[in-house]
Amino acid sequence: MDAAVPATDPDHVTEPGRIRKVLPMSEINATTALAPRLVVSSGDAALDFYSRAFDCEPTDQVYDGDRLVNAHVLIGTTLVGVTEEDGAHNQSPTTVGGTPVILSLTVPDVDDAVSRFIDAGGHVVIEIDDRPYGRRDGRLQDPFGHLWILGQELD
């Protein structure tokens, strides 16, 4: 299949409340890359958390005095930017009262990934469970207010 089928296509309409996978995530071939940037209240603490939670290391770090202005961690194959809030243009979820954005990460062993996430200082928002849409997943929050769905495909 070359592209996702539009939801209005009558051959692909399902009953209300039913989930239909039109194109498996494994078949999506992106021509561009989305690189999220997380604004955090403490840059060094965030790099420590993400390194422990996702078993990765920062690839680079740039400081302006003591403030982390630009860093990256490679989570799986995704380069994630980390910036410490500056009180002007960059504000963290803890400063603005939350975030409507949820980052979703597919891993080979979600229970192991969730254990590392919690051990590093995150907490569970929605329990990890087998879902009717073919995934074992749940929602977590990191110490900086960012929301994550960690999950794996079920056989």
Beta strands, then each sheet from edge to edge (+ up, - down):
strand 1: 37-40
strand 2: 58-64
strand 3: 67-75
strand 4: 78-84
strand 5: 102-106
strand 6: 123-130
strand 7: 135-141
strand 8: 147-153
sheet 1: 1+ 4+ 3- 2+
sheet 2: 5+ 8+ 7- 6+
end
